[in-house]
Structure formats: structure tokens, C-alpha cells
Amino acid sequence: MGAQVELHLKVTYTALPGTNHLFHTLEAAYRPKEKVLVPAMVFYIDTNGYTDMLVDMALIDLDGAIYTYHDRSIDDILEIHCFYAYM
């Protein structure tokens, strides 16, 4: 029996992360049976003080951990809106 999960996350970084930074862990009921890549967007302040956007990918791991692949700065905002199915 399978299920479909609708995932909406908005996370503001409060510490300086690095590459493959873990920023959230899903509750057990929503964890996938296989690793899932999902699209993400990062909103950040550029050097001129303007808000800019970067398209990114996030990985949802088997233990529910969600990782992103680019270095982040404090106060960057990452958003994910997706569906994924698991069996």
C-alpha cells in the first residue's frame, strides 16, 4: 500500500551551514522508503541589499533527514513545495 505526501517547508537558517547541510527531519509517518530529490528555492540578500533567489535541489533521506546542496548564510530562507509518493 502506498501513500502520497504533500510537503511544504519554509526554513530560515539561524546558523552558518555548509554543503549538504541538514536543515530538517520529517516525522516518522512521513519518511520515504527511497531517497527523494525535490526542487527547492533559496531566498537570500545579495551584496547590494536586494532579495534574490536561487533554485536548488533538496534530498529527503530514508531517515527523514532533508539536506540541501549549496552553502547557506544566516537568515537565508529555503522553501520546498512538492509531492512525493512512497510505498
N, C-alpha and C positions, 0 to 999 in steps of 0.2 A: 504494500500500500504506500502510495506516495503523497506528498504534500507540496504546496507552493507557498513560499514565504515572500511577503512584501516587506522590503527593508527601506526605511527612511532614517538616515542618521545625519546629524549636524554636530560636528565636534570642533571645539576651539582648543588649539594647543596651548597648554599652560606651562610646558617645559620644552627645552630645546631638544627635538627629536633628531634621529639620524635616519639613514636609509633603511628601508624595511621596518619602519617604526610601528610597533604595536600600539594602536590607539583605542581599541575597544574589544570586548569579548562578548559574544552573544550568549544568552541564556541557553541551557542545555536543550530545551524544547525546540530551539530554532537553529541548531547546528547542522551543517550539511553532512552528507555521507561521503561526498567527494569535495576536493578543493574547488573553489569557485572564484573566477575572476570577474569583477564587476567594474563598470565605469564610475569614475568619481570626478569631482571638480574641487579645486582649491581656490579660495578667495584670499588674497593677501594684499598688503600695502606695498607698493613699489617705492623706489628711491625718490620719486617726485611727490609722494604723499597721496597718490591715486590708488583706488582699489582696482586690482587686476585679477585675472582669472587664469588658471592653468588646468588643463584637462589631464587627468591621472587615471590610473588603474589601482584597484584595491584587491587584495586576496583574502577570501574567507577560508580559514583553515578548518581541518576536521574537528579541532577542539573548540571551535567558535571564535578563535582569535582573528581579528581583522588587521591586516598590515597594509601600509601604503609604501610606495617605492621612491618617492622623492624626498630630499631633505626638506624639513619644515622649519619655520621660525615661530617664535612665540606669538600668539594671537592670530596665526593663520587659521582659517576656517575651512574644514573639509566637509563636503556634502556628498552623500550617496543616496540615490533613489533607484531601486531596482526590484525585480522579481527574480527569485531563483527557486528551482524545484529540487527536492531530494526524495529518495526512495526509502 
